Amino acid sequence: MKIISESNNKLLTSNLGIDLSLQKLSEHFKEQPENIVVRGVNGHFGRHDFLIDAFIYDSVEQKNLIERKPKVKKAVSS
């Protein structure tokens, strides 16, 4: 195999993702990650800026009172 050229396109940035966003928010606001809910991470093509939609609660109890619980799928009997 012969490599003709190798390059890294800095314009094609990847999305931060939920886990890294949660970590960054936790460090910035000095809050426990359990108190933070990240709803979404949006970026623009070719830019290094991201818009993070998140909620920070005072406690886990408050978070559990307000946030929706995931639906549990019922078992289908045949």
N, CA, C, O and CB atoms as a CASP TS submission, in Angstrom:
PFRMAT TS
TARGET T0000
AUTHOR 0000-0000-0000
METHOD Language model
MODEL 1
PARENT N/A
ATOM      1  N   MET     1       0.850  -1.168   0.000  1.00  0.00           N
ATOM      2  CA  MET     1       0.000   0.000   0.000  1.00  0.00           C
ATOM      3  C   MET     1       0.895   1.230   0.000  1.00  0.00           C
ATOM      4  O   MET     1       1.911   1.275   0.694  1.00  0.00           O
ATOM      5  CB  MET     1      -0.967  -0.001   1.219  1.00  0.00           C
ATOM      6  N   LYS     2       0.502   2.231  -0.792  1.00  0.00           N
ATOM      7  CA  LYS     2       1.257   3.467  -0.891  1.00  0.00           C
ATOM      8  C   LYS     2       0.344   4.632  -0.522  1.00  0.00           C
ATOM      9  O   LYS     2      -0.707   4.811  -1.138  1.00  0.00           O
ATOM     10  CB  LYS     2       1.846   3.650  -2.317  1.00  0.00           C
ATOM     11  N   ILE     3       0.730   5.425   0.475  1.00  0.00           N
ATOM     12  CA  ILE     3      -0.055   6.588   0.892  1.00  0.00           C
ATOM     13  C   ILE     3       0.396   7.779   0.060  1.00  0.00           C
ATOM     14  O   ILE     3       1.568   8.157   0.088  1.00  0.00           O
ATOM     15  CB  ILE     3       0.108   6.875   2.429  1.00  0.00           C
ATOM     16  N   ILE     4      -0.527   8.362  -0.670  1.00  0.00           N
ATOM     17  CA  ILE     4      -0.218   9.491  -1.541  1.00  0.00           C
ATOM     18  C   ILE     4      -0.230  10.789  -0.748  1.00  0.00           C
ATOM     19  O   ILE     4       0.692  11.596  -0.870  1.00  0.00           O
ATOM     20  CB  ILE     4      -1.218   9.568  -2.707  1.00  0.00           C
ATOM     21  N   SER     5      -1.261  11.002   0.064  1.00  0.00           N
ATOM     22  CA  SER     5      -1.297  12.194   0.910  1.00  0.00           C
ATOM     23  C   SER     5      -2.119  11.888   2.155  1.00  0.00           C
ATOM     24  O   SER     5      -3.005  11.033   2.138  1.00  0.00           O
ATOM     25  CB  SER     5      -1.888  13.417   0.140  1.00  0.00           C
ATOM     26  N   GLU     6      -1.815  12.590   3.215  1.00  0.00           N
ATOM     27  CA  GLU     6      -2.529  12.419   4.471  1.00  0.00           C
ATOM     28  C   GLU     6      -2.806  13.806   5.032  1.00  0.00           C
ATOM     29  O   GLU     6      -1.893  14.621   5.169  1.00  0.00           O
ATOM     30  CB  GLU     6      -1.713  11.542   5.487  1.00  0.00           C
ATOM     31  N   SER     7      -4.069  14.072   5.356  1.00  0.00           N
ATOM     32  CA  SER     7      -4.416  15.395   5.865  1.00  0.00           C
ATOM     33  C   SER     7      -5.507  15.268   6.912  1.00  0.00           C
ATOM     34  O   SER     7      -6.192  14.249   7.000  1.00  0.00           O
ATOM     35  CB  SER     7      -4.867  16.326   4.722  1.00  0.00           C
ATOM     36  N   ASN     8      -5.654  16.313   7.698  1.00  0.00           N
ATOM     37  CA  ASN     8      -6.686  16.395   8.721  1.00  0.00           C
ATOM     38  C   ASN     8      -7.489  17.653   8.457  1.00  0.00           C
ATOM     39  O   ASN     8      -6.945  18.756   8.506  1.00  0.00           O
ATOM     40  CB  ASN     8      -6.075  16.399  10.162  1.00  0.00           C
ATOM     41  N   ASN     9      -8.767  17.505   8.181  1.00  0.00           N
ATOM     42  CA  ASN     9      -9.617  18.638   7.869  1.00  0.00           C
ATOM     43  C   ASN     9     -10.175  19.218   9.166  1.00  0.00           C
ATOM     44  O   ASN     9     -11.070  18.630   9.773  1.00  0.00           O
ATOM     45  CB  ASN     9     -10.761  18.225   6.909  1.00  0.00           C
ATOM     46  N   LYS    10      -9.657  20.355   9.591  1.00  0.00           N
ATOM     47  CA  LYS    10     -10.084  20.985  10.837  1.00  0.00           C
ATOM     48  C   LYS    10     -11.497  21.545  10.753  1.00  0.00           C
ATOM     49  O   LYS    10     -12.108  21.816  11.787  1.00  0.00           O
ATOM     50  CB  LYS    10      -9.126  22.086  11.211  1.00  0.00           C
ATOM     51  N   LEU    11     -12.030  21.725   9.553  1.00  0.00           N
ATOM     52  CA  LEU    11     -13.381  22.263   9.409  1.00  0.00           C
ATOM     53  C   LEU    11     -14.444  21.243   9.771  1.00  0.00           C
ATOM     54  O   LEU    11     -15.562  21.616  10.125  1.00  0.00           O
ATOM     55  CB  LEU    11     -13.601  22.747   7.996  1.00  0.00           C
ATOM     56  N   LEU    12     -14.121  19.986   9.689  1.00  0.00           N
ATOM     57  CA  LEU    12     -15.081  18.940  10.003  1.00  0.00           C
ATOM     58  C   LEU    12     -14.955  18.568  11.482  1.00  0.00           C
ATOM     59  O   LEU    12     -14.361  17.546  11.825  1.00  0.00           O
ATOM     60  CB  LEU    12     -14.863  17.697   9.096  1.00  0.00           C
ATOM     61  N   THR    13     -15.511  19.394  12.336  1.00  0.00           N
ATOM     62  CA  THR    13     -15.427  19.139  13.775  1.00  0.00           C
ATOM     63  C   THR    13     -16.512  18.160  14.193  1.00  0.00           C
ATOM     64  O   THR    13     -17.593  18.119  13.604  1.00  0.00           O
ATOM     65  CB  THR    13     -15.552  20.455  14.576  1.00  0.00           C
ATOM     66  N   SER    14     -16.213  17.389  15.198  1.00  0.00           N
ATOM     67  CA  SER    14     -17.209  16.433  15.679  1.00  0.00           C
ATOM     68  C   SER    14     -17.984  17.055  16.835  1.00  0.00           C
ATOM     69  O   SER    14     -17.502  17.968  17.505  1.00  0.00           O
ATOM     70  CB  SER    14     -16.537  15.099  16.119  1.00  0.00           C
ATOM     71  N   ASN    15     -19.168  16.554  17.049  1.00  0.00           N
ATOM     72  CA  ASN    15     -20.033  17.029  18.114  1.00  0.00           C
ATOM     73  C   ASN    15     -19.452  16.621  19.466  1.00  0.00           C
ATOM     74  O   ASN    15     -18.857  15.550  19.585  1.00  0.00           O
ATOM     75  CB  ASN    15     -21.465  16.477  17.942  1.00  0.00           C
ATOM     76  N   LEU    16     -19.617  17.454  20.475  1.00  0.00           N
ATOM     77  CA  LEU    16     -19.087  17.152  21.795  1.00  0.00           C
ATOM     78  C   LEU    16     -19.690  15.887  22.380  1.00  0.00           C
ATOM     79  O   LEU    16     -18.984  15.102  23.013  1.00  0.00           O
ATOM     80  CB  LEU    16     -19.332  18.309  22.726  1.00  0.00           C
ATOM     81  N   GLY    17     -20.944  15.682  22.184  1.00  0.00           N
ATOM     82  CA  GLY    17     -21.609  14.532  22.757  1.00  0.00           C
ATOM     83  C   GLY    17     -22.151  14.848  24.142  1.00  0.00           C
ATOM     84  O   GLY    17     -21.740  15.821  24.774  1.00  0.00           O
ATOM     85  N   ILE    18     -23.070  14.025  24.603  1.00  0.00           N
ATOM     86  CA  ILE    18     -23.740  14.247  25.879  1.00  0.00           C
ATOM     87  C   ILE    18     -22.765  14.084  27.049  1.00  0.00           C
ATOM     88  O   ILE    18     -22.756  14.905  27.966  1.00  0.00           O
ATOM     89  CB  ILE    18     -24.921  13.281  26.033  1.00  0.00           C
ATOM     90  N   ASP    19     -21.947  13.030  27.020  1.00  0.00           N
ATOM     91  CA  ASP    19     -21.060  12.747  28.150  1.00  0.00           C
ATOM     92  C   ASP    19     -20.020  13.843  28.362  1.00  0.00           C
ATOM     93  O   ASP    19     -19.813  14.286  29.492  1.00  0.00           O
ATOM     94  CB  ASP    19     -20.362  11.419  27.939  1.00  0.00           C
ATOM     95  N   LEU    20     -19.365  14.283  27.296  1.00  0.00           N
ATOM     96  CA  LEU    20     -18.356  15.333  27.425  1.00  0.00           C
ATOM     97  C   LEU    20     -18.994  16.662  27.800  1.00  0.00           C
ATOM     98  O   LEU    20     -18.414  17.436  28.561  1.00  0.00           O
ATOM     99  CB  LEU    20     -17.566  15.479  26.123  1.00  0.00           C
ATOM    100  N   SER    21     -20.183  16.932  27.274  1.00  0.00           N
ATOM    101  CA  SER    21     -20.906  18.160  27.631  1.00  0.00           C
ATOM    102  C   SER    21     -21.265  18.166  29.107  1.00  0.00           C
ATOM    103  O   SER    21     -21.134  19.190  29.777  1.00  0.00           O
ATOM    104  CB  SER    21     -22.177  18.308  26.782  1.00  0.00           C
ATOM    105  N   LEU    22     -21.714  17.036  29.610  1.00  0.00           N
ATOM    106  CA  LEU    22     -22.053  16.904  31.023  1.00  0.00           C
ATOM    107  C   LEU    22     -20.829  17.147  31.901  1.00  0.00           C
ATOM    108  O   LEU    22     -20.919  17.816  32.931  1.00  0.00           O
ATOM    109  CB  LEU    22     -22.640  15.518  31.304  1.00  0.00           C
ATOM    110  N   GLN    23     -19.701  16.608  31.497  1.00  0.00           N
ATOM    111  CA  GLN    23     -18.451  16.799  32.238  1.00  0.00           C
ATOM    112  C   GLN    23     -18.029  18.274  32.230  1.00  0.00           C
ATOM    113  O   GLN    23     -17.651  18.813  33.270  1.00  0.00           O
ATOM    114  CB  GLN    23     -17.331  15.921  31.635  1.00  0.00           C
ATOM    115  N   LYS    24     -18.089  18.917  31.083  1.00  0.00           N
ATOM    116  CA  LYS    24     -17.700  20.330  30.972  1.00  0.00           C
ATOM    117  C   LYS    24     -18.623  21.230  31.790  1.00  0.00           C
ATOM    118  O   LYS    24     -18.153  22.149  32.460  1.00  0.00           O
ATOM    119  CB  LYS    24     -17.712  20.771  29.502  1.00  0.00           C
ATOM    120  N   LEU    25     -19.931  20.975  31.743  1.00  0.00           N
ATOM    121  CA  LEU    25     -20.878  21.767  32.534  1.00  0.00           C
ATOM    122  C   LEU    25     -20.647  21.570  34.022  1.00  0.00           C
ATOM    123  O   LEU    25     -20.724  22.523  34.798  1.00  0.00           O
ATOM    124  CB  LEU    25     -22.319  21.394  32.177  1.00  0.00           C
ATOM    125  N   SER    26     -20.367  20.348  34.418  1.00  0.00           N
ATOM    126  CA  SER    26     -20.106  20.046  35.823  1.00  0.00           C
ATOM    127  C   SER    26     -18.881  20.800  36.325  1.00  0.00           C
ATOM    128  O   SER    26     -18.892  21.333  37.434  1.00  0.00           O
ATOM    129  CB  SER    26     -19.917  18.541  36.020  1.00  0.00           C
ATOM    130  N   GLU    27     -17.829  20.847  35.520  1.00  0.00           N
ATOM    131  CA  GLU    27     -16.607  21.572  35.898  1.00  0.00           C
ATOM    132  C   GLU    27     -16.848  23.078  35.932  1.00  0.00           C
ATOM    133  O   GLU    27     -16.405  23.760  36.855  1.00  0.00           O
ATOM    134  CB  GLU    27     -15.465  21.247  34.919  1.00  0.00           C
ATOM    135  N   HIS    28     -17.548  23.592  34.930  1.00  0.00           N
ATOM    136  CA  HIS    28     -17.745  25.043  34.821  1.00  0.00           C
ATOM    137  C   HIS    28     -18.620  25.599  35.943  1.00  0.00           C
ATOM    138  O   HIS    28     -18.292  26.622  36.545  1.00  0.00           O
ATOM    139  CB  HIS    28     -18.368  25.381  33.476  1.00  0.00           C
ATOM    140  N   PHE    29     -19.745  24.912  36.222  1.00  0.00           N
ATOM    141  CA  PHE    29     -20.678  25.409  37.234  1.00  0.00           C
ATOM    142  C   PHE    29     -20.426  24.825  38.620  1.00  0.00           C
ATOM    143  O   PHE    29     -21.129  25.158  39.574  1.00  0.00           O
ATOM    144  CB  PHE    29     -22.089  25.105  36.815  1.00  0.00           C
ATOM    145  N   LYS    30     -19.417  23.949  38.731  1.00  0.00           N
ATOM    146  CA  LYS    30     -19.061  23.313  40.002  1.00  0.00           C
ATOM    147  C   LYS    30     -20.267  22.617  40.633  1.00  0.00           C
ATOM    148  O   LYS    30     -20.575  22.810  41.809  1.00  0.00           O
ATOM    149  CB  LYS    30     -18.490  24.351  40.974  1.00  0.00           C
ATOM    150  N   GLU    31     -20.932  21.810  39.825  1.00  0.00           N
ATOM    151  CA  GLU    31     -22.097  21.037  40.240  1.00  0.00           C
ATOM    152  C   GLU    31     -21.806  19.558  40.033  1.00  0.00           C
ATOM    153  O   GLU    31     -20.954  19.185  39.227  1.00  0.00           O
ATOM    154  CB  GLU    31     -23.366  21.468  39.453  1.00  0.00           C
ATOM    155  N   GLN    32     -22.521  18.730  40.767  1.00  0.00           N
ATOM    156  CA  GLN    32     -22.405  17.287  40.589  1.00  0.00           C
ATOM    157  C   GLN    32     -23.068  16.894  39.269  1.00  0.00           C
ATOM    158  O   GLN    32     -24.117  17.442  38.930  1.00  0.00           O
ATOM    159  CB  GLN    32     -23.050  16.521  41.785  1.00  0.00           C
ATOM    160  N   PRO    33     -22.488  15.968  38.522  1.00  0.00           N
ATOM    161  CA  PRO    33     -23.099  15.551  37.252  1.00  0.00           C
ATOM    162  C   PRO    33     -24.496  14.949  37.426  1.00  0.00           C
ATOM    163  O   PRO    33     -25.298  14.972  36.493  1.00  0.00           O
ATOM    164  CB  PRO    33     -22.203  14.543  36.563  1.00  0.00           C
ATOM    165  N   GLU    34     -24.790  14.415  38.608  1.00  0.00           N
ATOM    166  CA  GLU    34     -26.107  13.827  38.848  1.00  0.00           C
ATOM    167  C   GLU    34     -27.208  14.887  38.854  1.00  0.00           C
ATOM    168  O   GLU    34     -28.378  14.560  38.659  1.00  0.00           O
ATOM    169  CB  GLU    34     -26.111  13.069  40.170  1.00  0.00           C
ATOM    170  N   ASN    35     -26.844  16.157  39.077  1.00  0.00           N
ATOM    171  CA  ASN    35     -27.822  17.247  39.138  1.00  0.00           C
ATOM    172  C   ASN    35     -28.049  17.926  37.784  1.00  0.00           C
ATOM    173  O   ASN    35     -28.827  18.876  37.696  1.00  0.00           O
ATOM    174  CB  ASN    35     -27.372  18.278  40.146  1.00  0.00           C
ATOM    175  N   ILE    36     -27.387  17.456  36.746  1.00  0.00           N
ATOM    176  CA  ILE    36     -27.443  18.102  35.430  1.00  0.00           C
ATOM    177  C   ILE    36     -28.125  17.179  34.425  1.00  0.00           C
ATOM    178  O   ILE    36     -27.860  15.978  34.380  1.00  0.00           O
ATOM    179  CB  ILE    36     -26.020  18.479  34.938  1.00  0.00           C
ATOM    180  N   VAL    37     -29.005  17.766  33.627  1.00  0.00           N
ATOM    181  CA  VAL    37     -29.660  17.034  32.541  1.00  0.00           C
ATOM    182  C   VAL    37     -29.331  17.762  31.244  1.00  0.00           C
ATOM    183  O   VAL    37     -29.690  18.928  31.076  1.00  0.00           O
ATOM    184  CB  VAL    37     -31.225  16.928  32.764  1.00  0.00           C
ATOM    185  N   VAL    38     -28.646  17.075  30.320  1.00  0.00           N
ATOM    186  CA  VAL    38     -28.302  17.657  29.017  1.00  0.00           C
ATOM    187  C   VAL    38     -29.360  17.202  28.025  1.00  0.00           C
ATOM    188  O   VAL    38     -29.519  16.008  27.775  1.00  0.00           O
ATOM    189  CB  VAL    38     -26.852  17.230  28.545  1.00  0.00           C
ATOM    190  N   ARG    39     -30.089  18.172  27.458  1.00  0.00           N
ATOM    191  CA  ARG    39     -31.161  17.871  26.501  1.00  0.00           C
ATOM    192  C   ARG    39     -30.630  17.741  25.078  1.00  0.00           C
ATOM    193  O   ARG    39     -31.151  16.947  24.294  1.00  0.00           O
ATOM    194  CB  ARG    39     -32.234  18.955  26.552  1.00  0.00           C
ATOM    195  N   GLY    40     -29.599  18.511  24.737  1.00  0.00           N
ATOM    196  CA  GLY    40     -29.085  18.439  23.377  1.00  0.00           C
ATOM    197  C   GLY    40     -27.818  19.243  23.205  1.00  0.00           C
ATOM    198  O   GLY    40     -27.543  20.176  23.961  1.00  0.00           O
ATOM    199  N   VAL    41     -27.046  18.864  22.193  1.00  0.00           N
ATOM    200  CA  VAL    41     -25.818  19.564  21.827  1.00  0.00           C
ATOM    201  C   VAL    41     -25.896  19.850  20.340  1.00  0.00           C
ATOM    202  O   VAL    41     -25.979  18.927  19.530  1.00  0.00           O
ATOM    203  CB  VAL    41     -24.533  18.727  22.187  1.00  0.00           C
ATOM    204  N   ASN    42     -25.870  21.132  19.976  1.00  0.00           N
ATOM    205  CA  ASN    42     -25.992  21.533  18.577  1.00  0.00           C
ATOM    206  C   ASN    42     -24.770  22.322  18.156  1.00  0.00           C
ATOM    207  O   ASN    42     -24.288  23.183  18.892  1.00  0.00           O
ATOM    208  CB  ASN    42     -27.268  22.360  18.351  1.00  0.00           C
ATOM    209  N   GLY    43     -24.276  22.024  16.975  1.00  0.00           N
ATOM    210  CA  GLY    43     -23.140  22.748  16.421  1.00  0.00           C
ATOM    211  C   GLY    43     -23.427  23.168  14.998  1.00  0.00           C
ATOM    212  O   GLY    43     -24.396  22.719  14.386  1.00  0.00           O
ATOM    213  N   HIS    44     -22.583  24.028  14.481  1.00  0.00           N
ATOM    214  CA  HIS    44     -22.699  24.473  13.092  1.00  0.00           C
ATOM    215  C   HIS    44     -21.513  23.936  12.309  1.00  0.00           C
ATOM    216  O   HIS    44     -20.404  23.836  12.834  1.00  0.00           O
ATOM    217  CB  HIS    44     -22.770  26.028  12.997  1.00  0.00           C
ATOM    218  N   PHE    45     -21.750  23.597  11.074  1.00  0.00           N
ATOM    219  CA  PHE    45     -20.708  23.027  10.229  1.00  0.00           C
ATOM    220  C   PHE    45     -19.502  23.962  10.134  1.00  0.00           C
ATOM    221  O   PHE    45     -19.646  25.138   9.800  1.00  0.00           O
ATOM    222  CB  PHE    45     -21.259  22.733   8.833  1.00  0.00           C
ATOM    223  N   GLY    46     -18.328  23.438  10.426  1.00  0.00           N
ATOM    224  CA  GLY    46     -17.092  24.197  10.281  1.00  0.00           C
ATOM    225  C   GLY    46     -16.772  25.137  11.432  1.00  0.00           C
ATOM    226  O   GLY    46     -15.795  25.882  11.357  1.00  0.00           O
ATOM    227  N   ARG    47     -17.568  25.123  12.493  1.00  0.00           N
ATOM    228  CA  ARG    47     -17.308  26.025  13.614  1.00  0.00           C
ATOM    229  C   ARG    47     -16.991  25.208  14.860  1.00  0.00           C
ATOM    230  O   ARG    47     -17.381  24.045  14.967  1.00  0.00           O
ATOM    231  CB  ARG    47     -18.518  26.961  13.867  1.00  0.00           C
ATOM    232  N   HIS    48     -16.293  25.816  15.784  1.00  0.00           N
ATOM    233  CA  HIS    48     -15.934  25.147  17.029  1.00  0.00           C
ATOM    234  C   HIS    48     -16.852  25.566  18.177  1.00  0.00           C
ATOM    235  O   HIS    48     -16.553  25.294  19.339  1.00  0.00           O
ATOM    236  CB  HIS    48     -14.481  25.446  17.386  1.00  0.00           C
ATOM    237  N   ASP    49     -17.955  26.220  17.863  1.00  0.00           N
ATOM    238  CA  ASP    49     -18.909  26.659  18.878  1.00  0.00           C
ATOM    239  C   ASP    49     -20.076  25.681  18.915  1.00  0.00           C
ATOM    240  O   ASP    49     -20.570  25.238  17.878  1.00  0.00           O
ATOM    241  CB  ASP    49     -19.409  28.107  18.592  1.00  0.00           C
ATOM    242  N   PHE    50     -20.506  25.353  20.126  1.00  0.00           N
ATOM    243  CA  PHE    50     -21.627  24.452  20.303  1.00  0.00           C
ATOM    244  C   PHE    50     -22.622  25.089  21.245  1.00  0.00           C
ATOM    245  O   PHE    50     -22.242  25.804  22.171  1.00  0.00           O
ATOM    246  CB  PHE    50     -21.164  23.083  20.833  1.00  0.00           C
ATOM    247  N   LEU    51     -23.893  24.832  21.011  1.00  0.00           N
ATOM    248  CA  LEU    51     -24.960  25.288  21.881  1.00  0.00           C
ATOM    249  C   LEU    51     -25.456  24.076  22.666  1.00  0.00           C
ATOM    250  O   LEU    51     -25.957  23.110  22.090  1.00  0.00           O
ATOM    251  CB  LEU    51     -26.120  25.966  21.067  1.00  0.00           C
ATOM    252  N   ILE    52     -25.307  24.144  23.983  1.00  0.00           N
ATOM    253  CA  ILE    52     -25.710  23.033  24.847  1.00  0.00           C
ATOM    254  C   ILE    52     -26.993  23.430  25.556  1.00  0.00           C
ATOM    255  O   ILE    52     -27.045  24.454  26.238  1.00  0.00           O
ATOM    256  CB  ILE    52     -24.587  22.667  25.878  1.00  0.00           C
ATOM    257  N   ASP    53     -28.017  22.623  25.393  1.00  0.00           N
ATOM    258  CA  ASP    53     -29.298  22.831  26.060  1.00  0.00           C
ATOM    259  C   ASP    53     -29.323  21.918  27.281  1.00  0.00           C
ATOM    260  O   ASP    53     -29.407  20.696  27.150  1.00  0.00           O
ATOM    261  CB  ASP    53     -30.516  22.542  25.093  1.00  0.00           C
ATOM    262  N   ALA    54     -29.250  22.522  28.480  1.00  0.00           N
ATOM    263  CA  ALA    54     -29.162  21.719  29.698  1.00  0.00           C
ATOM    264  C   ALA    54     -29.911  22.392  30.840  1.00  0.00           C
ATOM    265  O   ALA    54     -30.139  23.602  30.831  1.00  0.00           O
ATOM    266  CB  ALA    54     -27.695  21.489  30.088  1.00  0.00           C
ATOM    267  N   PHE    55     -30.287  21.581  31.822  1.00  0.00           N
ATOM    268  CA  PHE    55     -30.908  22.055  33.049  1.00  0.00           C
ATOM    269  C   PHE    55     -30.037  21.630  34.218  1.00  0.00           C
ATOM    270  O   PHE    55     -29.565  20.494  34.266  1.00  0.00           O
ATOM    271  CB  PHE    55     -32.360  21.508  33.200  1.00  0.00           C
ATOM    272  N   ILE    56     -29.818  22.551  35.175  1.00  0.00           N
ATOM    273  CA  ILE    56     -29.037  22.249  36.367  1.00  0.00           C
ATOM    274  C   ILE    56     -29.965  22.392  37.566  1.00  0.00           C
ATOM    275  O   ILE    56     -30.543  23.455  37.794  1.00  0.00           O
ATOM    276  CB  ILE    56     -27.781  23.190  36.495  1.00  0.00           C
ATOM    277  N   TYR    57     -30.099  21.313  38.327  1.00  0.00           N
ATOM    278  CA  TYR    57     -30.973  21.295  39.492  1.00  0.00           C
ATOM    279  C   TYR    57     -30.137  21.406  40.768  1.00  0.00           C
ATOM    280  O   TYR    57     -28.940  21.116  40.771  1.00  0.00           O
ATOM    281  CB  TYR    57     -31.833  20.009  39.512  1.00  0.00           C
ATOM    282  N   ASP    58     -30.795  21.834  41.856  1.00  0.00           N
ATOM    283  CA  ASP    58     -30.111  21.972  43.141  1.00  0.00           C
ATOM    284  C   ASP    58     -29.805  20.623  43.781  1.00  0.00           C
ATOM    285  O   ASP    58     -28.817  20.482  44.501  1.00  0.00           O
ATOM    286  CB  ASP    58     -30.948  22.806  44.087  1.00  0.00           C
ATOM    287  N   SER    59     -30.652  19.634  43.519  1.00  0.00           N
ATOM    288  CA  SER    59     -30.451  18.318  44.114  1.00  0.00           C
ATOM    289  C   SER    59     -31.004  17.242  43.187  1.00  0.00           C
ATOM    290  O   SER    59     -31.740  17.529  42.242  1.00  0.00           O
ATOM    291  CB  SER    59     -31.122  18.234  45.505  1.00  0.00           C
ATOM    292  N   VAL    60     -30.637  16.010  43.475  1.00  0.00           N
ATOM    293  CA  VAL    60     -31.128  14.881  42.694  1.00  0.00           C
ATOM    294  C   VAL    60     -32.623  14.701  42.921  1.00  0.00           C
ATOM    295  O   VAL    60     -33.345  14.299  42.008  1.00  0.00           O
ATOM    296  CB  VAL    60     -30.367  13.591  43.061  1.00  0.00           C
ATOM    297  N   GLU    61     -33.093  14.995  44.135  1.00  0.00           N
ATOM    298  CA  GLU    61     -34.511  14.868  44.442  1.00  0.00           C
ATOM    299  C   GLU    61     -35.346  15.818  43.582  1.00  0.00           C
ATOM    300  O   GLU    61     -36.386  15.427  43.052  1.00  0.00           O
ATOM    301  CB  GLU    61     -34.759  15.143  45.929  1.00  0.00           C
ATOM    302  N   GLN    62     -34.887  17.071  43.443  1.00  0.00           N
ATOM    303  CA  GLN    62     -35.596  18.028  42.586  1.00  0.00           C
ATOM    304  C   GLN    62     -35.598  17.560  41.135  1.00  0.00           C
ATOM    305  O   GLN    62     -36.608  17.669  40.440  1.00  0.00           O
ATOM    306  CB  GLN    62     -34.955  19.423  42.688  1.00  0.00           C
ATOM    307  N   LYS    63     -34.479  17.048  40.693  1.00  0.00           N
ATOM    308  CA  LYS    63     -34.378  16.551  39.321  1.00  0.00           C
ATOM    309  C   LYS    63     -35.365  15.415  39.098  1.00  0.00           C
ATOM    310  O   LYS    63     -36.038  15.370  38.069  1.00  0.00           O
ATOM    311  CB  LYS    63     -32.943  16.081  39.014  1.00  0.00           C
ATOM    312  N   ASN    64     -35.454  14.504  40.049  1.00  0.00           N
ATOM    313  CA  ASN    64     -36.359  13.363  39.905  1.00  0.00           C
ATOM    314  C   ASN    64     -37.828  13.775  39.959  1.00  0.00           C
ATOM    315  O   ASN    64     -38.672  13.112  39.357  1.00  0.00           O
ATOM    316  CB  ASN    64     -36.077  12.340  40.988  1.00  0.00           C
ATOM    317  N   LEU    65     -38.148  14.856  40.670  1.00  0.00           N
ATOM    318  CA  LEU    65     -39.521  15.333  40.717  1.00  0.00           C
ATOM    319  C   LEU    65     -39.964  15.961  39.403  1.00  0.00           C
ATOM    320  O   LEU    65     -41.124  15.832  39.011  1.00  0.00           O
ATOM    321  CB  LEU    65     -39.678  16.329  41.834  1.00  0.00           C
ATOM    322  N   ILE    66     -39.051  16.636  38.724  1.00  0.00           N
ATOM    323  CA  ILE    66     -39.401  17.412  37.537  1.00  0.00           C
ATOM    324  C   ILE    66     -39.205  16.634  36.238  1.00  0.00           C
ATOM    325  O   ILE    66     -40.055  16.700  35.350  1.00  0.00           O
ATOM    326  CB  ILE    66     -38.581  18.674  37.495  1.00  0.00           C
ATOM    327  N   GLU    67     -38.122  15.914  36.115  1.00  0.00           N
ATOM    328  CA  GLU    67     -37.800  15.225  34.863  1.00  0.00           C
ATOM    329  C   GLU    67     -38.713  14.023  34.655  1.00  0.00           C
ATOM    330  O   GLU    67     -39.114  13.353  35.607  1.00  0.00           O
ATOM    331  CB  GLU    67     -36.330  14.779  34.855  1.00  0.00           C
ATOM    332  N   ARG    68     -39.025  13.770  33.405  1.00  0.00           N
ATOM    333  CA  ARG    68     -39.861  12.627  33.045  1.00  0.00           C
ATOM    334  C   ARG    68     -39.075  11.332  33.225  1.00  0.00           C
ATOM    335  O   ARG    68     -37.865  11.271  33.008  1.00  0.00           O
ATOM    336  CB  ARG    68     -40.370  12.755  31.588  1.00  0.00           C
ATOM    337  N   LYS    69     -39.800  10.321  33.622  1.00  0.00           N
ATOM    338  CA  LYS    69     -39.203   8.997  33.743  1.00  0.00           C
ATOM    339  C   LYS    69     -39.336   8.300  32.390  1.00  0.00           C
ATOM    340  O   LYS    69     -40.340   8.488  31.703  1.00  0.00           O
ATOM    341  CB  LYS    69     -39.885   8.160  34.889  1.00  0.00           C
ATOM    342  N   PRO    70     -38.349   7.503  31.993  1.00  0.00           N
ATOM    343  CA  PRO    70     -38.477   6.796  30.712  1.00  0.00           C
ATOM    344  C   PRO    70     -39.609   5.774  30.776  1.00  0.00           C
ATOM    345  O   PRO    70     -39.821   5.125  31.801  1.00  0.00           O
ATOM    346  CB  PRO    70     -37.147   6.098  30.339  1.00  0.00           C
ATOM    347  N   LYS    71     -40.323   5.645  29.676  1.00  0.00           N
ATOM    348  CA  LYS    71     -41.430   4.697  29.622  1.00  0.00           C
ATOM    349  C   LYS    71     -40.894   3.266  29.637  1.00  0.00           C
ATOM    350  O   LYS    71     -39.883   2.947  29.011  1.00  0.00           O
ATOM    351  CB  LYS    71     -42.294   4.940  28.363  1.00  0.00           C
ATOM    352  N   VAL    72     -41.603   2.424  30.369  1.00  0.00           N
ATOM    353  CA  VAL    72     -41.239   1.011  30.419  1.00  0.00           C
ATOM    354  C   VAL    72     -42.144   0.277  29.450  1.00  0.00           C
ATOM    355  O   VAL    72     -43.369   0.373  29.522  1.00  0.00           O
ATOM    356  CB  VAL    72     -41.363   0.426  31.871  1.00  0.00           C
ATOM    357  N   LYS    73     -41.519  -0.458  28.543  1.00  0.00           N
ATOM    358  CA  LYS    73     -42.300  -1.208  27.543  1.00  0.00           C
ATOM    359  C   LYS    73     -42.899  -2.443  28.196  1.00  0.00           C
ATOM    360  O   LYS    73     -42.238  -3.154  28.953  1.00  0.00           O
ATOM    361  CB  LYS    73     -41.414  -1.612  26.321  1.00  0.00           C
ATOM    362  N   LYS    74     -44.153  -2.675  27.887  1.00  0.00           N
ATOM    363  CA  LYS    74     -44.847  -3.849  28.420  1.00  0.00           C
ATOM    364  C   LYS    74     -44.485  -5.075  27.600  1.00  0.00           C
ATOM    365  O   LYS    74     -44.281  -4.998  26.389  1.00  0.00           O
ATOM    366  CB  LYS    74     -46.379  -3.634  28.423  1.00  0.00           C
ATOM    367  N   ALA    75     -44.410  -6.190  28.278  1.00  0.00           N
ATOM    368  CA  ALA    75     -44.124  -7.446  27.593  1.00  0.00           C
ATOM    369  C   ALA    75     -45.361  -7.866  26.803  1.00  0.00           C
ATOM    370  O   ALA    75     -46.480  -7.817  27.314  1.00  0.00           O
ATOM    371  CB  ALA    75     -43.702  -8.557  28.607  1.00  0.00           C
ATOM    372  N   VAL    76     -45.154  -8.270  25.584  1.00  0.00           N
ATOM    373  CA  VAL    76     -46.243  -8.701  24.727  1.00  0.00           C
ATOM    374  C   VAL    76     -46.353 -10.216  24.842  1.00  0.00           C
ATOM    375  O   VAL    76     -45.403 -10.938  24.541  1.00  0.00           O
ATOM    376  CB  VAL    76     -46.016  -8.254  23.244  1.00  0.00           C
ATOM    377  N   SER    77     -47.513 -10.695  25.277  1.00  0.00           N
ATOM    378  CA  SER    77     -47.705 -12.138  25.364  1.00  0.00           C
ATOM    379  C   SER    77     -48.264 -12.664  24.054  1.00  0.00           C
ATOM    380  O   SER    77     -49.109 -12.027  23.425  1.00  0.00           O
ATOM    381  CB  SER    77     -48.640 -12.499  26.534  1.00  0.00           C
ATOM    382  N   SER    78     -47.782 -13.839  23.647  1.00  0.00           N
ATOM    383  CA  SER    78     -48.261 -14.392  22.390  1.00  0.00           C
ATOM    384  C   SER    78     -49.133 -15.581  22.605  1.00  0.00           C
ATOM    385  O   SER    78     -49.623 -16.169  21.641  1.00  0.00           O
ATOM    386  CB  SER    78     -47.122 -14.763  21.510  1.00  0.00           C
TER
END
